Amino acid sequence: MAKKSVGSLADADLKGKRVFVRCDLNVPLDGKTITDDTRIRASVPTIEYLASKGAKVLLTSHLGRPKGKEDKFSLSPVADRLTELLGKKVAFVEDCIGEAVSTAVAGLKEGDVALLENVRFYPEEEKNVAEFAEKLAANADLYVNDAFGTAHRAHGSTEGVAKFLKPAVAGFLLQKELDYLDGAVSQPKRPFAAIVG
């Protein structure tokens, strides 16, 4: 059975809906300066598509390996860069769960985009604690995973939220990677070798 992607959803599935999008925005920083925005740029097509369909877009990601809340691992510089790339304000929410998120989501209009703070500020993210995943999902209607680099991890923002949000679909970046892998494995050019790790 083919997995659904964001492009296979009807306009009615997105308009006015709160969409929780797991991106891979784990970019290198020099202080608060992004030194390579490749991963941010890779997320733009999915974000633009959702916003253009009238969704209220909630982005989430990790950055680095923080031990609790550490300012040097804040995603706030990413919100600024996304604002530049999208040509529209991307609101930055200083938490990824709780009242700060609820308040921010209540203020979103159709087509608006908000970036939540680093999910790894909570150890429950990497432990995939169900209660944490439920809190992540609490302010959304459906789930889009566009983070190929973390899709293999059973974390709260990748695997956990999919239990609470339906539909759960692939974003354009993830779908592109899956299509590429499928083509390479299903109809490989010979000789063929695959190294996965």
C-alpha positions as CSV (number, residue, x, y, z in Angstrom):
1,M,0.0,0.0,0.0
2,A,1.4,3.4,-1.0
3,K,2.0,5.9,1.8
4,K,0.1,9.1,1.6
5,S,1.9,12.4,1.1
6,V,0.8,15.9,1.7
7,G,0.2,16.3,-2.0
8,S,-2.4,13.6,-1.9
9,L,-4.6,15.4,0.6
10,A,-7.6,17.3,-0.7
11,D,-7.8,21.1,-0.2
12,A,-10.6,20.6,2.3
13,D,-8.2,18.4,4.4
14,L,-5.9,21.4,4.8
15,K,-7.9,24.6,4.8
16,G,-8.2,26.0,8.3
17,K,-6.6,22.9,9.8
18,R,-3.7,23.1,12.3
19,V,-0.9,21.0,10.7
20,F,2.0,19.8,12.9
21,V,5.0,19.5,10.6
22,R,8.2,17.7,11.8
23,C,11.0,19.3,9.9
24,D,14.8,18.7,10.0
25,L,16.0,22.2,10.9
26,N,19.1,21.0,12.7
27,V,21.4,23.5,11.1
28,P,25.0,24.5,12.1
29,L,25.3,27.7,14.1
30,D,28.1,30.1,14.9
31,G,26.6,31.7,18.0
32,K,23.2,32.8,16.6
33,T,24.3,32.9,13.0
34,I,23.3,30.0,10.7
35,T,26.3,28.9,8.7
36,D,24.5,26.5,6.3
37,D,20.7,26.8,5.7
38,T,20.4,23.8,3.3
39,R,18.1,21.9,5.6
40,I,15.9,25.0,6.1
41,R,15.6,25.5,2.3
42,A,14.7,21.9,1.8
43,S,11.7,22.3,4.1
44,V,10.3,25.4,2.3
45,P,8.3,23.6,-0.5
46,T,6.2,21.7,2.1
47,I,5.7,24.7,4.3
48,E,4.7,26.9,1.3
49,Y,2.3,24.3,0.0
50,L,0.5,23.9,3.3
51,A,0.3,27.7,3.8
52,S,-1.0,28.2,0.3
53,K,-3.8,25.7,1.0
54,G,-4.9,27.7,4.1
55,A,-3.4,25.5,6.8
56,K,-2.2,26.9,10.1
57,V,1.3,25.5,10.0
58,L,3.1,24.5,13.2
59,L,6.8,23.6,12.6
60,T,8.8,21.5,15.0
61,S,12.4,20.3,15.0
62,H,15.4,19.6,17.1
63,L,18.7,21.5,17.1
64,G,21.8,19.8,18.5
65,R,21.9,17.7,21.6
66,P,20.9,20.0,24.4
67,K,20.9,18.8,28.0
68,G,17.7,20.6,29.0
69,K,16.9,24.1,27.9
70,E,20.1,25.7,26.6
71,D,19.8,29.1,24.7
72,K,22.6,28.1,22.3
73,F,20.3,25.4,20.9
74,S,17.3,27.6,20.5
75,L,15.5,27.5,17.1
76,S,14.9,31.3,17.2
77,P,17.5,32.1,14.5
78,V,15.8,29.5,12.2
79,A,12.5,31.4,12.6
80,D,14.2,34.5,11.3
81,R,15.7,32.7,8.3
82,L,12.4,31.1,7.5
83,T,10.8,34.5,7.6
84,E,13.3,35.6,4.9
85,L,12.9,32.5,2.8
86,L,9.1,32.5,2.9
87,G,8.7,36.2,2.5
88,K,6.2,36.3,5.5
89,K,6.6,36.4,9.2
90,V,7.2,33.1,10.9
91,A,6.2,33.4,14.6
92,F,8.6,31.9,17.0
93,V,7.0,30.1,20.1
94,E,9.3,29.8,23.1
95,D,8.1,26.3,23.9
96,C,6.9,23.3,22.0
97,I,4.1,22.3,24.4
98,G,1.7,23.9,26.8
99,E,0.0,27.3,27.1
100,A,2.6,29.2,25.0
101,V,1.7,27.0,22.1
102,S,-2.0,27.0,22.7
103,T,-1.9,30.8,22.8
104,A,0.1,31.1,19.6
105,V,-2.1,28.6,17.7
106,A,-5.2,30.5,18.8
107,G,-3.8,33.6,17.1
108,L,-2.9,31.9,13.8
109,K,-4.8,32.7,10.7
110,E,-5.1,30.5,7.6
111,G,-1.7,30.4,5.9
112,D,0.2,31.5,8.9
113,V,3.4,29.7,10.0
114,A,4.8,29.3,13.5
115,L,8.0,27.6,14.6
116,L,8.0,25.8,18.0
117,E,11.0,25.8,20.2
118,N,13.5,22.8,20.2
119,V,11.7,19.6,21.1
120,R,14.9,18.2,22.6
121,F,14.7,20.7,25.4
122,Y,12.5,17.9,26.9
123,P,14.1,14.5,27.5
124,E,10.7,13.0,26.9
125,E,11.2,13.7,23.2
126,E,14.0,11.2,22.7
127,K,12.4,8.7,25.1
128,N,9.1,8.9,23.1
129,V,7.0,9.4,26.2
130,A,3.4,9.1,25.2
131,E,2.2,11.9,27.4
132,F,4.8,14.2,25.8
133,A,3.7,13.2,22.3
134,E,0.1,13.8,23.2
135,K,1.0,17.3,24.4
136,L,2.8,18.0,21.1
137,A,-0.2,16.8,19.2
138,A,-2.7,18.7,21.4
139,N,-2.8,21.9,19.2
140,A,-2.9,20.2,15.8
141,D,-5.4,18.3,13.6
142,L,-3.0,16.3,11.4
143,Y,0.6,15.4,11.1
144,V,3.2,15.8,8.3
145,N,6.6,14.3,8.6
146,D,9.1,16.1,6.4
147,A,12.3,15.1,8.3
148,F,13.9,12.3,6.4
149,G,17.0,12.5,8.6
150,T,15.0,11.8,11.8
151,A,12.2,9.6,10.4
152,H,13.9,6.4,11.5
153,R,13.9,7.5,15.1
154,A,11.0,6.6,17.4
155,H,10.9,10.0,19.1
156,G,7.9,12.0,20.4
157,S,7.8,14.3,17.4
158,T,8.3,11.7,14.8
159,E,6.6,8.4,15.8
160,G,4.7,9.5,19.0
161,V,2.5,12.2,17.5
162,A,1.4,10.0,14.7
163,K,-0.6,8.0,17.2
164,F,-2.6,11.1,18.1
165,L,-3.0,12.9,14.8
166,K,-4.7,11.4,11.7
167,P,-4.0,11.6,8.9
168,A,-0.2,11.3,9.3
169,V,1.5,11.8,6.0
170,A,4.9,12.4,4.4
171,G,5.9,15.9,3.4
172,F,7.4,16.6,-0.1
173,L,11.0,16.2,1.1
174,L,10.4,12.9,2.8
175,Q,8.4,11.6,-0.1
176,K,11.1,12.6,-2.6
177,E,13.7,10.6,-0.5
178,L,11.3,7.6,-0.3
179,D,10.6,7.7,-4.0
180,Y,14.3,7.8,-4.7
181,L,15.0,4.8,-2.4
182,D,12.1,2.9,-3.9
183,G,13.4,3.4,-7.4
184,A,17.0,2.5,-6.5
185,V,15.9,-0.7,-4.8
186,S,13.0,-1.8,-6.9
187,Q,14.7,-1.3,-10.3
188,P,18.4,-1.0,-9.6
189,K,21.0,-0.5,-12.3
190,R,23.4,-3.4,-12.1
191,P,25.9,-3.8,-10.5
192,F,24.0,-2.9,-7.4
193,A,25.1,-2.4,-3.8
194,A,23.3,-0.7,-0.9
195,I,24.9,0.6,2.2
196,V,22.4,1.6,4.8
197,G,23.3,2.9,8.2
